[in-house]
Amino acid sequence: MNWGELATITALAYAGALYILKLVVEAAVNQRFDKALEDYRLELKIREQAVSIATYAAIAHDLKADDSRETYQKANELSWQLFLLLPEDIYKKLGNGLIHVHDREQLVHALTDVRRMLLGEKAGSLGPDNIIVHAPNIGRTQPTIPI
C-alpha cells in the first residue's frame, strides 16, 4: 500500500467518523427538542385547564337567578368539563366552595387543591391565604398596612 492509498483510507475513515458524530449530535438535539416541545404542550394544556376552572369559579360564584340563559349554559358547560377532568374529592370541594358563597374559605382551599393538582411541584407555596379575591367593600373596613 502506498502513501496515497493510505491517505485516502485515512481521509475516508475520518469523514465517516465525523458523519457518525454528526448523526449522534443531531439525534441528541432532536431528542431534547422533542422533550422540550412535549413539555411545552403539556404546560399549555395545564394552563387551558386552569383558565377553564378559574372562569367557571368566577361565573358560578356570582351566578344569580336573573342571569341570562347563555350565562347558565356557559356555567354548565364548564361545570361538566370539570366533572370529567377533576378528581372526585377536588370536584366536590370546589362545588361545596361555590355552594357556600358566604364561606370563601372552602372555595379558596378548593382552588389551592386544583392548583396543586395541575402544577404539582411547580405549585410552590402559594396557598389559600395568597388568593386575591375581588368583591364590593373587601378591605374597606381593615386598616391600611404600610408598605
Buried (B, 14 or more C-beta within 10 A) or exposed (E): EEEEEEEEEEEEEEEEEEEEEEEEEEEEEEEEEEEEEEEEEEEEEBEEBBEBBEEBBEBBBEBEEEEEEEBEEBBEEBBEBBEEBBEEEBBEBBBBBBEEEEEBEBBBBBBBBBBBBBBEEEBEEEEBEEBEEEEEEEEEEEEEEEE
